[in-house]
Amino acid sequence: MDKNNSALFFTCSLIEFIGRTTKNKRQDIVDCLGTEDVTRIYHYADIFHCEPIEKVADDFITRNHILAGSFDNIASCKYTVPDYWDIGEVFERLIEDIFEENDVIEGIFEIYHSWITDYIMNFNSDLYYQSRDYIAACYKEGQILTA
């Protein structure tokens, strides 16, 4: 897959924004959106990104009846909270590094439902700001690698 896929970056950032807004785990957001809306966001990202992300998120929250949850990794963060664009980029890069471009939607669902998502979403750890190569290697090995 091409590196720096802007449509994938926007899609992952929107998933992160919706998750933070509704206090839901990101895999739950992907499930609520479903394949149809994840595909729609991905294919029309260049249009959606022209509007404020708050509006786009609200439209998808309303459209999919996404209810408030209790997952709040922001409140439990002891350090500087990475913004939703930063975390969107982490997921974008991981999906790019693992999947071919024609498998990007499958990649979104697989990565967000994988074991590594909980580690990335733990903002009290340092995984989310590690190199893309390291994160991809961890995913491929099925564990956090140590030096």
Secondary structure, 3 states (H helix, E strand, C coil): CCCCCHHHHHHHHHHHHHHHHHCCCHHHHHHHHHHHHHHHHHHCHHHHCCCCHHHHHHHHHHHCCCCCCCCCCCCCCCCCCCCHHHHHHHHHHHHHHHCCHHHHHHHHHHHHCCCHHHHHCCCCCCHHHCCHHHHHHHHHHCCCCCC
